[in-house]
């Protein structure tokens, strides 16, 4: 019988697997088939990154807020060490590949049109001023997450030293989300009348608020446990509401409704809100997400970070071969082969780079486990630590 905590991991795994599949479909259409291969789902595949943002906001927010809510010490050193060992090895290996290709094959298809400065890549700041089609452009979302990892614990610790009440944190959270809406409004007016304009889409100021919807779930769970428990009793209702919201908001994006300005200003926050509802559903043991088994979903979720880093250069490398061989990139066999190769590349990165460093992290900085979690299965604890 599956324990509630294991079931929760299954629900979160399904969302993470869905997120990477959405990204794969979007980039396949953009860099391989150059057509609407997956229809409306592929056209909305960019939202997979938004789902990753909400999930990361919840997982990281929960790591930071849980010990503080229990009155325990939160170690900034351990947090940063665990984050660095989790995110940097894969990223720097892929960055090194890009730099090596740039030196050996300056006209390679995977390089794109141009590149940011090396110092920007090393410091996760290349999303500032980034343009479409630049080298390693899909790392923009990692920049926002890394910046979030630095700012979030510092802000939380400052608040915790000032007050033990959660009310100021909620006020700051709401103000930060409103600031994101204001930043998108300004960028839309100044730089271009397009919700997906580079100045809106890649900017930390315009997209960081999506992580905060995940943080809000962690706030609710750790500081308002009774309300969180009542909410997550209705997992299937949350699932229906979240899916309905996501479909409605993404339809508004596709059709620029009610106006292009409102889609740009409010749309990303509403997408994140819908995904936050889905995340709450995934945290409910009663939800359908936790009662169905999708073969391969847990593995895909586990490999998702490595696949995200590796898939786009592999897509761009394979696309010219499709053209030379006269292969139809929209044929089911071609889609299956190319996506499988990209996923295999991610799996190799996961096995050869990510796994050894995650083992080192577990040895040097083991995840803290609450006393009430002692009854959880060791596999559930291990999975949760791997995803955080």
Secondary structure, 3 states (H helix, E strand, C coil): CCCHHHHHHHHHHHHHHHHHHHHHHHHHHHHHHCCCCCHHHHHCCCHHHHHHHHHHHHHHHHHHHHHHHCCCCCCHHHHHHHHHHHHHHHHHHHHHHHHHHHHHCCCCHHHCCCCCCHHHHHHCCCCCCCCCCCCCHHHHHHHHHHHHHHHHHHHHHHHHHHCCCCHHHHHHHHHHHHHHHHHHHHHHHHHCCCCCCHHHHCCHHHHCHHHHHHHHHHHHHHHCHHHHHHHHCCHHHHHHHHHHHHHHHHHHHHHCCCCHHHHHHHHHHHHHHHHHHHHHHHCCCCCHHHCCCCCCHHHHHHHHHHHHHHHHHHHHHHHHHHHHHCCCCCCHHHHHHHHHHHHHHHHHHHHHHHHHHHHHHHHHCCCCCCHHHCCCCHHHHHHHHHHC
